[in-house]
Amino acid sequence: MAAETKDYFRTHLPTYLQRLETIVNMDSGTADPDDVAAVSAHFSGWMEQLSGTVEVLRPNSAYGPFLIGRWQGHGQGRVLLVGHLDTVYSRGEAARRPFTVSGGRATGCGVIDMKSGCLLALTAIQAMRDLGREFGELVLALTPDEEVGSPVSQPLLAQLALDQDAILVLEPGRSGGGVVVGRKGVADYTIRAFGHASHAGVAPQEGHSAVLELCHQALALSALNGQEDGLQFNVGVFSGGSRPNVVPGEAQMVVDVRAASDAAVKRAGQLFSSLRAKTPGVRLEVEGGFAMPPMETTDQIRALFALAQRQALAIGEQLTAVSTGGGSDANHLAVSGKPVLDGLGPVGGGAHSPEEFMEVDSVVTRGAILTALLSQIGAHGRAAFATA
């Protein structure tokens, strides 16, 4: 069975690359909903060719469509596969950096983050049907807004997650066989300081510097890295003052916070709510919170990963469990309590940059592993990994 799946993806690789070239050469920045819709239309057509039931939702015109494909089978297992069609690139960037294949690597805008993963999911569903593998239901959800935190997709994904035995997210695979079993939660906290402006040369003693206060706060928060269990802080934006000869009366900074667990999320909330000014005459205002919860590595996730690991070994490949500080739709989906694996897409790197690439050979190996995983869950449901 394992060799059959690998042969299938090797045979279908030219078609896969042709389709990938088509969609990578199309702009689909999150802020350009019509561009995302155009890419989504290609997937909708390919889903229909596979006799899928296609549903297109557009709850907010500021974003592209939320696309759902469903396939019914006669097995037991129900699996939700998830990817996003939006990229971080501006309109016109796809034409400036078109899809290319050279030296075993494919390059282009969104080639690894994550148009290749979306296409791998669709091809795995095609393989399940063509190879006669059993499954109860396969659902493929392709979202338009992941790069901005999935404000539209989050409740729709939560609804789809309710009926699943497992959820597989096709974000990029990591080098060395990495599959993501844990992700940190993500928050932005804005801290504003209000002091008193004065002439820096004539009456500096009358001023209370908001910038100086936030410097103290930035240093204190940065010093907590490695000290607060499961928490990571980065002062990413800092602004304040009006002129060099004025003691600054106002300043603000935005702190990116990553939390590895729900307990760390709670600790971060307590920490920011307890912040007090260190500079006399200055007061602080703090707002923000976690827009993306952590994906903690549960026993169910470990069991599901062990199943994926066994499927990889059957074709001579190794998988390793990886936890990461970055967020994805897997963070939101993990809240459902269902087992989630992420990073199951093709292997590559350079996401969000001109160096973005995909390892072409990984399409075959990752596609074979994904199809084998779907086959096991499809035929046996949760029993496929309940005792793993």
N, C-alpha and C positions, 0 to 999 in steps of 0.2 A: 504493500500500500504506500509506504514512504517513497520508494523509488518511483512509483507511478505518479505521485503528486509532483515530485521534482521534475520529472520528464514533462509533465503538463506545462509547468511554468516556463521551462526552457523552450518548449515548442511555441508557446504563446508570447514569448518575450518581444518579438518584432512588432506584433500588434499592440502590445502594451506600450512600447516606446513611441509608436506612431500616435497613439491617443495622448500620451504624456506630452509629446511635442505640441500637439494642438492646444492643450489647456495651459501649458506653461507659457506659450506665446500669446496668451490672452491676459490682459490686466485684470486683477480682481482685488484691488485694495479695499479694505473694509469701508472706507468713506465713499466708495463709488459703487452704490448698490446695483446699478444697471450692469456694470461690468461683472460683478459677482453673479448676477442673474444669467448672464450670457454663458458663463462657465457651467453654472448649475443646469442650464438647458441641455448641454451636452450630456451630463450625467443622467438627466431625466430620460433622454433618448436611449442611452445605453441600458438603463434599467428596464425600459419598456421592451427593448430587444431581448432581454432575459426573462420576459413575461412577468416582471415584477409589478406589483400594485404601487403606483406612484402617487404621492401626496405632496403638494406644494403649498406651504404656508407662508404668509407675508404679514405678520402681525404689526410690523412697523416699517413704513415706507423708507425710513432712513437707512435701513439695512436691506441686503439682498434676501432671497427666499431661503427658508428652512426646508430642506428637501428630505423626504422620507421614502425609502423603497422597502417593500415587504415581499417576502417569498414564503409560501406555506409548503410544508413537507409532511411526511408521515412518521417522523421520528419523535423523540421525546423533548429534546433540548431546545431552548429558546435563547438566542444570542443577539445582543445589540452591538453593532459595529459603528464607530463614531469617527468622523473626520471633519475638518473645516476647509472651506474653499476660499476664504479671504486671506489676503497677504498683507504685509506691512508696506508694500511698495506703492508709489504714486503712479498715476496714469501716465503712460508713455515709457515706463521703465522696462516693460517686457519687450518692446521694440528695440530699446537700446542694448538689452542683454538677452538675445533670443536663445532658445534651447539649442544646446550643442552636446555632442557626445564625442569625447576624446580621451584616450588613455584609460578606458574603462570607467570614466566618470561622465555623468550627465550634469549639465549646469543650466541655470536659468532662474528666473524669479519664481519663488515658491516651489521649486523642484523637489526640495526635501521637506519644506514646512508649508503645507504638507500635501501638495497635489498628488505626489507619488503614493502617499499612504492611502488617500481616498481611492485612487485607482487600484491599488493593491487589494483593498477590501472588496471592491466590485469584481475584480478578477477572481478572487477566492470564492465568491458566491457563484460565479460562472463555473469554476472548477467543481464545486460541490454538486452542481446540477449535471454537468457533463460527465462526471465520474460516477454518478449515481449514489452519492453519499446521503445518508439519512440525516434529517433534522426536523424539528417541530416547526420553528419559525426563525427566519433570519431577517433582521431589520438593519438597514443601513441609513444612518442619519448624517447628513452633510450640512454643516452650519455656516452662517455668513458673518459671524461676529466674534470669533474666538480671540482674535488678536486684540480686542478691546475688553476682554473679560466676559463675553457671552451674555450681555444684558437681555437680549431677546431669546436666545437659545436656552438659557439656563432652566426656565420653568418647563419648556417643551421637552428637554432631555430628561428632566426629573419625572415627567409623566411616562415617557417611554421606558424608563428604567424599571418601573414598578413590576412588570411582568416577566423580567428576564432571569435566566439562570446565571448568566455571566455577561460582562460588558467588556468589550475589547476596543481600545482606542489606538488609532493608527498614526500617532505622532512618530517622529523619526526614531528608528532603532539606533542604539549606541554602538560604537565600535567595540570589538571584543565580545560581541554577542549580548550586549546589554539590553535588558527589558526593564521598564520602570515599574516598580512595585510600591513606591512611595513618593509623594510630592509635598513640598511645604506649602502652607497657606500663605497668602499674599495680602498685605495691607499697605495703605498709604495713610500716614498721620501728618497733618499740617499743624505746625506750631507757629503762632503769631505772638510777637513781643511788642508791647506798647510802653514806651518810655516818655522822655520829654526832650524835644529838640532845643538846641541853643547854639549860639555862635561859638565855633570851635576855637577861635582866637581870642575873642573879647570876654566871653563868659562860659568857658568850658565847665566850670564848677556847677553851673545851673542845669546842665544837661544830664540826662539819664539814658545811656546808650542801649537801644534795642538790639543793635548788631552785636555789641559785646555780650549781652545776655545770651543771645542765640549761639554765639561761639562757645560759651560755657556749656550750654545744653548739648550742642553737637559733639563736643569732646566727651562729655559724660556718657552719652548714648553709645558712641563709638567704642568707648572703653568697656562696654558690656559685652561686646562680641567675644565669644569664647568663655564668658562668665555666666551668662543666663542660659540654662539648659534648653536647647531646642529653639533658641531665638537668634536672629541675625538682623543687624541694623545698618542702614546705609543712608546718610544724609545726601540726597541726590540733587536737591534744588535749594538754593540759598539766595535770598535777595533782601536788600534793605538800604536805607539812606537815600539822600537826594543830591547832595553836593559834598565835595571833599571838606569844605570849611563849615559843615553843619554836623553837630553831634546828632546821630540818627535817632529820630523819635519812633520809627516803626521798622519792623523787619519780619520776615517769615521764612520758614524752611519746610521742606517736605521730606519726610523720612520714610523710606521703603523698609518694611518689616517682613521677615519671613519666619514662619512658625512651623515646627515639625509635628506638632500634636495639638489636640484641643486644649490640653493643659497649658501649653505654651501660648496659645491664643488668649486664654484667660489671663495669664500672667502679663502679657503685653498690654491688655486693656487696663489692668491695675496699675501698671507702671506709668502709662501715659496719663491716666486720670490723676495720678499723684504728683505730677511734675509741679514744681514751685520755682519761682524766679530766684536767682542767686544774686542779682544786681539790685541794690536799693532803688526804689522809684520806678521799677519796671514790673509790669504784670504780664501774665501769659494767658493765651487762649489756645486750647487744643481741640481739634476735631479730626475725625477719621475712624477707620476700623477695617476689618477684614472683608474684602470683597470676594475673596476666594478662600474657602476653607482648606485645611490640610487633607491630603489623602494619606491616611495612616496605613501602615502595613499590617493588616489583620491576618488571623489564621486562615481565613477563607482565601485571601489574596495569595498567601504562601502556598496553599494547596493548589490553587489554579496555576501559579507559576511552576510548581513541581510537575504538573501535567504538561505544560508547554515545554519544559525542560526535557521530559521523556520523549516528546515528539521530535524535538531537535536532535537528540541523540540517535534516533532511528534513522536519520539521514546524515549522520556523521558531523553534526554541528553542536556547538556548545552555547548555552545561554547563561547569562549571569544576571543576578538580581541587582538593580540599581535604584538608589533613591536620589532625588534631585531637588534643588532649591527652586526650580522653575515651575510655574503653574500651567495647567491645561484644563480642558473640559473634564478630564478624569477627576480633578479635585471636586467639582460639583457633583459628578456622578457617584463618587464614593459616599456621599452623604446618604444615598439611598440604602446603604447597608449591603448592597450586592457586591460580589467580588469583581474587582476591576483590575485589568492589566493595561498598561500603557507602553508606548515606545515599541509597538509591534510592526511599525512600518519599515520600509527599506532603510538601509544604513546610509548615513551621510553626515554633513556638517556645514558650518558657515551660515546657519540660518540667520535671516535678517541682514545679510551683508552681500556685497558683490562676489564673495567667494563661495556662495551657497552651491552645494554639490550633492549628488547621489551616486553611490557605488552601484553600477549597473548589475553586477553579479548578485548583489544582495536581493534583488527582486525575485530571483529564482529561489534562493534559500529561505528568505522571509515569507514568500508566498507559499512555499511548501509547508513550512511550520504552521502558518496561519490556517491553511486548509486542513491540516492534520488535527489541529486543535479544535476547529469547528466540527470536524467529523466526530471526534470523541464526545464533545458536549452535545452535538446534535443527536447522536444516537442514544446517549445515556443520560442526558440532563446533568443535574448536579452530582449524580452518582459517579460521574466520570472523574471527579476530583475530590469528592467528599472524604475519601479515606486515603488521599494521596499523602 
